[in-house]
Amino acid sequence: SLSDLNGKTIGLCTAQDAEGIPYMEKALEKDNVQYTKQDFASVIDLTAALYNGEIDAMIINDGFLGIIHDVEDFTFVTTSTKVIYSEVYYTPRPNVIQDSQDQVNVTKEPFTVLISGNDTYGSLGENSRSDVNMLVTVNPKSGEVLMTSIPRDYYVEVDCPEGIACAQGEMDKLTHTGLHGIETTEATIEKALGININYTVRVNFSSLVNLVDALGGIDVVVDKGLAVKTFYANETLEGVSEGKNHLEGERALAFARERHAYVDGDNQRVRNQQIVLRAIIDKITSPSILLNYGNFVDAIGGAFETDMPSSQMKDLIRYQLTVNPHWKFESCSLRGEGSTEYCAELGTAAYVAIPDEESVRIAREKIEAVLNGKSAGSIQDPGASDPAGTIEQPEQDEETGLQDDAVYDPYDSYDSSAQYEDPYSPDQQESDSAYTDPYDPNDAGESQYYNPNWTLDDEQ
């Protein structure tokens, strides 16, 4: 208990938690605890002092436990230490997310969305590390969708939006910007890549689990050699096998987080995240989900935060329902080289990924290509395993009910302000719902399509 701290030395780090520490100091004062205070320059120095016996206890914000865990010597900090007292406090936060200041007509103009995935369960009200950082650039005119993944450990210059206190101009891992909100992550990525982001979407572990479960699960295809017997992130779950896998929420989360099972480590993890996102989009845009949109929204209430106005989301849904565009997905991942560098949020050196400037340039050009109505595949990336980074869809025919983009531009006849009747008759609903998108997202650039009726032994 707190009374056991009488006469002890307690460490703290006011430089990184000036707001929360006073609450704990008041609790100690209320219990008449007499102690010696020792301040440290960083939470890593603070934790090291506890491990080394220089102090008897430490005051630390839960939000920093994740970044302490990243330091190899303190990987098991949450199990090798004991919490003897905790204090909960609240900070003012807007009830309504402010709409984006960079809005466009999403059914007629191209736009880029930042998807930021926080490493927490529970409420989205808690700021924490941004472990998933993916840009999704959409051109509704051309039907191009580019997914650009940025490594969580990318070593970048932090950029703080007005009114947000963070390490402005300091170098740090991208993931640490999430501790100061998605606005900081957005501003930092815009500066690092020299691009403009129109909208943001913020999710966490619980968001993904709830979203996938609300969809009735998703289907992903695992390429040869990438099967996982047991997930490192959750050893209680069954892994994935080669070929098609149906994943419920928790398994989808574990698949998106897995990196220890792969030789390519974090690079394969971001590919998995793109596969999961693509599978979610496919399920969301299928007629069976769109025709039950109200029930779907009820099921995922509170699953994400976005600064895209609800009116624009409705426009996108109506556009998908009435036009059913043939989206072409392409992928891109930024690369970096491992190093150990000083991280402002930690106050000490840690593992980082030094950006490969050539891959940054290529990613920027791919984004610009999609915004300008061109294919991201027109920008070659010699350093990528698939230089084009293209996930091709099959040619469409009468059986699918979809039009071929080569002869049909759905945008030409679409009016976002018009009122449309439900385009699906009962017969169409039955045939559309039975249609499975046959692409294999792991065979980007090879156009080797996946048929759910095949087995792994079939000669195809």
N, C-alpha and C positions, 0 to 999 in steps of 0.2 A: 504494500500500500504506500501511499504518499508519505505516511509517517516514518516509514523505513528509510527515507532519504535524509532524515535529520543528521547533520554533520557530514554529509557526503558531498562529493563534487559532481555537479551536473553540467554537461556540455550543451551548447546551443550554437546556432548559426544565424545571427540576426541579419547578416548580409543577404541571405536567401529566403528568409521567412520572417520579416519584420512585422507582418500582420498577425500571424498566428501565435507567435511565442508569448505575447502579453497575456493571452487567455490562460495559458498554462501557468505563467508566473503568478497570476491572481489566484489560481487554484491552490498553488503551493503556499501562498501568503495566507489564504483563508484557513488552511490546516496548520498554520503556525510552524511550517517547516523551515528550519534554519539550515542553509546550504551555501556552498561556495559555487559561484558561477564562473564558467570558463567559456569564452567565445572563440569560435573557429572561423576560418576564412571560407570554408566550403563544407557541404554536407559529407563529402568523401573524407576530408580531414577529421570531421567530427566522428564519423563511424569508425575510422581507423583508431582514434583515441579510445573509443569504447572497447574495441577488440583488444587493444594493447594494454588495457587496464589503467590508462591515464586518467580516466573519469569513471564514475560509478554508474552513471545513467546519462541519457541524452534526451533532449526535447527535439522532436522532428515531425514535420508535416507528412502525413501519409502519402501525399502526392509525390514525394521525393524517393519513396522506397523503390519505385520502378527503376529510376536511374542509378540508384545505389546497387541494385541487383545486377546491373550491366557490368559492374566492375568485378572481375574474376574472383578477387579475394573475398568479396561479399555476396556471392551468388545466392547463398542461403540465409541472407540477413533476416528474413521473416520467420525462419524456424530456429535460428541459432540465438535469437534474442527474445526477450519476454516483455510484453506490454503490461505495465503495472497500473497505468492510468491513461485515459483518453478524454479529450475535450472536443466537443462538436460545436462549431460556430458557423454562422451563415453570412454570406456577403450579398449585397444587392445585385440582382440580375434581372434584366428585362424579361417580362412575361412573354413578349412577342418579339421574335427575331426581326430585326430591321431588314426591309427588302433591299435587294442588291441595288447599288448605284450604277451598275453597268448592264442594265437590262436591254434585251433585244426582242424582236418578234420571233419567238422560237420556232414558229412554223414556216418562216420565210428566210430568216437570217441565221448564219452559223454562230455557234457559241461554244464556250469551254466551261466545263464544270470541274471543280476540285472535289474529289471524294476523300474525306479524311476519316480514317478509322482509329479510334482511341482504344488503348489497351486496358479497358475496364469493363466490368459487368455493371448492371443496374442502371441508375439514372444517367441521362445525358447531361445533367446539370454540373457534373464534375469535370473540370479540365484536367487532362492527363496527356501523356505522350501520344503523339500521332504516329502510330506504327504502320499505318497504310496511307500512302500518299499517291493517289492516282488522278491523272487528268483525263477527262473524257471530252473530246472535241467532236461536235456533231454538226453536220451540214445537212439540213433537211432538204435542200434543193438537189444535192447530188446523191444523198443517201449514204454518205461516208460517215463512219464512226471510228475515231482513233482513240485507243486506250494507251496512255503513256504512264508508265510506272516509274516512280522515283525511289531509290533505296532509302530506308529509314535512317541509315547512318550517314547519309550524304553530308559532307562537311561544307557548310554554306555560311554566308554572312547574314546574320539575323536582321530583319527589318521590322520595326515596330510601328503599327498604325497609330495615328494620333489618339492619345488618351489611354494607351496601353503601355504599362511599364515593363520593359524587358531589356535584354542586353543589346541595345541598338548598336549596330556596326560591329559587334563581336562575332567571332567564329564559333560555330557549334554544330552539333548534329541536327538534322532537320527534325527528327522525332521530338526533340526537346522543345521546339516551338509550340507544340500542342499544349504545353503547360500554361501558356499564356493565351489560349484560345485559338480557334480556327482562323480568326482574322490575321493573327501573326504568322501562321503557317502559310496562308494565302499570299500575304505581302512578301514573305521571304522567297517563296517559289517564283512569284512574278519577277522579283529582282534577279534571282539566280538564272532564270531562263530567258529573261527579256520578253515576256509575253503578258497578255491581259487575260485575267480569269473573270468570267461573267457571273458565275454562281458557285455556291459552295453547298455541299451536303456533308453533314457530320453524323457518324454512326459509331457504335461501339460493339463489343462482343455480343451483348444481349440483343442489339438491333439486328445483327445478322442472323442469330438463332431464331428470333421471332419472325423475321421477314421470310426466311426459308420455310419455316414451319407453316406460316400463313399461306404459302404457295403450294403446300402439300409436298414439299421437297423439290429438289432440282436434280437434273441428270448431267453428269460430267463424264468425259472420256479421258482415261488415263493411258498414256502412250506406253509402249513397251519399255521395260527397264525402270519404270517410275512407280511401280506398285509399292505400297507401304503396308507392312504387316500390322504395326501398331503406331499410332500417332504419338509423337513426343509431347505435344501440347496436352494430350488427354489419353493416357495409357489405358483407360477403361473402355475406349471405343474401338470398334473394328476398323481397320485401315481401309485402303482401297486396292482393288485389283486391276490388272490390265484390262482395257476395254471399257464398256459402259458401266457406270456406278450410279445408283440412286442414293442421294444423300439427304438426310433430314438435317435440321438446324445445327445441332452440336457437331455432327460429322463434317458438315460444310465448313464450319468455323475451324475445326482442327485441320482440315485439308488446306484451308487458306493460310493457316499459321505455320504449317510444317516446313522446316528447312533442314533439320538435323539428319533426316533420312536420305538427303540428296547430296551427291558429289558436288553439284553446282550450288548448293546451299541457298543463300538469299535470292540468287537469280531465279532459281526454280520456284521459290516461294512467291515472287511477284508474278510469275507466269500462272501459278495456281490461282492467285487472286484475280487475275484477268479472266481465267476460265470460269471462276465462280460468278463474277459479275456478268459475263456473257450469258451464263445459264439462267441467272436471275432475270435478265432482260428478256430472254427468250420466253420464259414462263409468264412474266408480267404482260408481254405483248401478245400472248396467245389469245385467241378468241374466248376460250373458256374462262380466262381470268377477267378479260375486259368486259365481258357481259355480266360479270358478278362483281364489278368494281366496288360497289358500296360495301358489300360484305368483306372484301379484301381490305379496304381502307380501315374498317372497324377493327380488323384483326391486327393491323400493324400500327394502330394509333400510338404516337409517342416513340416510334422506332427510329426516327431520324429527325434532324433539324436541317432546314435549308432556308436560304434567303431568296429562293425563287418564289415569286408570288403565286398564290393558289390559282389565280386566273390563268397564268401561263402554264401551270401544270395541267389544268383542264383543257387548254388549247392543244397541248401535246397529246393528251389522251384522245381527244376528238379527232385529231389529225391521224393518229394511229388507227382508230376505228374506221374512219371513212375512206382513207387513202390506202392503208395497209402497205406502206412503202417497203421496198426491198432493201433493207439495210445491209451494207457491206462493212464488216468489221476488220480493222487492222490494229496491230499492236506494236508497241515500241517500249523499250526499257532502257533507262539511263544506266551507264556503267561507271565503275569507279575502282580505285586501287586502295587496298587496305593500308592503314597507317595508324600511328598513335599520335594524337595531337591534343592540344589544350582545348577544353570545352567550357565555355563561359558558364553554362548552367551548373556544371559539376564543380567548377573551380579548380579543376585538375585535368591531367591528360587522360584520354580514354581512346578506345578503338573507334576509328571513323573510316569512311570511304571517301577518298579524294576524288572529286569529279573528273571524269574523262572529258575534257573540253570538246573533243571531236564529237562524242556522243551527245553532248548538250547541244552543240550546233545542229546536228542532224535532227534531234528531237524537235528543236525550234522550227526547222525548215519543214518537217513533216506536219507539224501543227498548222503552220502558215499555208501549206499546200491544201489541207482539208478546208481551212477557212476560205480559201480562194476557189473552191469547187473542184480541186484536183485530187487524185488519189495519193495517199501517204506513201504508197508503194512506188511512186514515181521518184521518190528520194531514196537512193540506195544507201545502205549502211553496211559497209564492208566488214565492220567489226562484229556484227550480229550473227547469230547462228542461222537466222533466216533474214538475209539482207532486205527483203521487201517487207517482212512482218505482216503479211496479208493472211487473213482468215477468209478464204473464199466460200461463198455459198454456191450451191448448184444452180444450173440453168433452170428457170422456172417453166412449167408447162401447164396444160389444162388440168392435170390431175391435182395440182396443188392449189389451183384457184388464184395463184399470184401472177402478176404481169412481169414480163421481162423488161428490165430497165433499158435494154438496147433499143426498144421501140416505143417505150411508154414512159413519160415523165409525169408522175402523179401530181406533182406540184402545180403543173399548168392549169389543172381544173379545180384546184382546192381553194376555197374561200374560208379563212379561219373565222370570219364573223357570221357565216351562214349557219342556219339551224338544219341539222341533218337527221333523217330518220335512221333507225337502227338498220345497218346494211346487211345483217345476217339473217337469212331465212332459216327455219328449222333444219332444212336439208343441208344448207351451207354450214350451219353450226356443227352438224354431225361430222361432215367431211373435214372441216377445218380443225376440229378438236382432235381428230385422229391423226392429223399430220404431224410428223416429227421432223424437226430441222435436222438434216443428215450430215451437217458439217462436223469435222473433227477439229476442235480448236488447237490441239497439240500439233497438227500437221500443217501449220501455217506455211503458206507458200507452195505446198505440194498438191493442194486441192485433192487430197485423198479422203473421200467422203465416208462417213460411218453409217452403216445400215444396221439398225437394231436387230435385224433378223440373222445377221451373220454370226458365226462363232469365230473364235480366234484361229481355228484350224482351217477355216475355209480358204480356198485359193481364190482371191478376188483381185 
